[in-house]
Amino acid sequence: MTSDHLMTVYNRAPLAFVRGDGAWLYAEDGEAYLDCVGGIATNALGHCHPLMVAALIEQAGKLWHVSNMFRIPGQEQLAERLTRACFADRAFFANTGSEAVECALKTARRFHARRGAPERIDVIGFAGSFHGRTYAAINASGNPDYLDGFGPRLPGYVQIALEDQAGFEAAVAEPSVAAVIVEPVQGEGGARALSAADLLRLRRLCDTHGVLLIHDEVQSGMGRTGRLFAHQWVEGTEPDIMAVAKALGAGFPVAACLATETAASGMTPGAHGTTFGGNPLAMAVAIAALSSAQGRPSDTHFSISAI
Ligand SMILES: Cc1ncc(COP(=O)(O)O)c(C=O)c1O
C-alpha cells in the first residue's frame, strides 16, 4: 500500500501504527513507541482506555446516529455537565475544533445582528494563533501560510500582536467589532500562555466596548493545564463563548461551542446545524471522557459493567 491516492497536504512520517495501549503505540513491525504526541492534545486518556472502549462498544450496540431533528439525550446530558463546569449556559455539538470555532464566530456575529447592529462583524484575532482550517478559521488565525492560494482574505478579520496593547485598545474600540478570539494558551504558537493580566485586560476591554470574548480552548481545555479549562486559573476571565474539541472525546471526533445564554441568544432555529455533530456515539464517549477528566466515576446513561 502507498499514499499515492491521498491528497498531499501532509508530510507524513514513514510510520504506521496498528495498535495503542495507554501511553504506547505499536507499529506494523511490532516496535513499541512511547506516544509523546497524543494525537496533538487529543488522546488525553491514552490509547484504548477501558472506560472509553466500554462506552463506545455499549453505545455502538444501541444507536449510532440520529438526525438533530430529534432530541438526543446524550447531548442534553453532556451539555448539562459541561455548562455546570464552566461559565456557559448553552452548547452546540460539532465534530472538529474548526467547526466549534465556526459556530463561535457565527454566534458572535448573529448576537449583534439580532440586537440591531449587523454592521458589527469584525473579529479581532492574535498573531501566532491557530483556530483551524476552515475559511473562517484561517482568516481568524491570519497565518499567511494557511491563507496562501485560497483567494482574498474574508472581510471582517483583524490581527493584532499579543504584545501590542495600544493597538488592541484602539482596534477593540471600533464600532464594527463583534468579537475577540483568543487562545488562553496558544498551542501552535508555541505553548504561549497569556498572563493573568492579559486575560483580565481582554475581558475588561470587551466589556467596555460591548464586544463578545471568544476563548479557543480546543487545545488548552479538557484538563490540559490542570484545570478543566485554562482560563479557570484566573477568576474573572470567563469568556462569552468558547470552542472546545480535541480531548473532549479523548480521540473520538467531537467538539462543542459553549456560550452564555445572552451570547447564544441569536442562535435561533435554522441559524446553524450539523448532520453528525453530537450524535449518540460521540456523546457516549465524550460523557465518559469528561467523567474521567473530572476524576469521578461515569454517571452516564450506559453502564460500565463491561470494564
Ligand atoms: C487552538 C486550536 N483551535 C482549533 C483547532 C482546530 O481543530 P480541528 O483540527 O479539530 O479542526 C486546533 C487544532 O489544532 C487548535 O489547536
The ligand as an SDF file (V2000), in Angstrom:
LIG
                    3D

 16 16  0  0  0  0  0  0  0  0999 V2000
   -6.4260   26.0840   19.3660 C   0  0  0  0  0  0  0  0  0  0  0  0
   -6.9880   25.2930   18.2210 C   0  0  0  0  0  0  0  0  0  0  0  0
   -8.1550   25.6750   17.6800 N   0  0  0  0  0  0  0  0  0  0  0  0
   -8.7230   24.9890   16.6720 C   0  0  0  0  0  0  0  0  0  0  0  0
   -8.1190   23.8820   16.1420 C   0  0  0  0  0  0  0  0  0  0  0  0
   -8.7800   23.1490   15.0020 C   0  0  0  0  0  0  0  0  0  0  0  0
   -9.2320   21.9030   15.4200 O   0  0  0  0  0  0  0  0  0  0  0  0
   -9.5290   20.7590   14.3310 P   0  0  0  0  0  0  0  0  0  0  0  0
   -8.2190   20.3390   13.7490 O   0  0  0  0  0  0  0  0  0  0  0  0
  -10.1980   19.6600   15.1360 O   0  0  0  0  0  0  0  0  0  0  0  0
  -10.4510   21.3360   13.3160 O   0  0  0  0  0  0  0  0  0  0  0  0
   -6.9080   23.4320   16.6770 C   0  0  0  0  0  0  0  0  0  0  0  0
   -6.2290   22.2420   16.1140 C   0  0  0  0  0  0  0  0  0  0  0  0
   -5.0670   22.0050   16.3000 O   0  0  0  0  0  0  0  0  0  0  0  0
   -6.3230   24.1500   17.7530 C   0  0  0  0  0  0  0  0  0  0  0  0
   -5.1570   23.7860   18.2930 O   0  0  0  0  0  0  0  0  0  0  0  0
  1  2  1  0
  2  3  1  0
  2 15  2  0
  3  4  2  0
  4  5  1  0
  5  6  1  0
  5 12  2  0
  6  7  1  0
  7  8  1  0
  8  9  2  0
  8 10  1  0
  8 11  1  0
 12 13  1  0
 12 15  1  0
 13 14  2  0
 15 16  1  0
M  END
$$$$
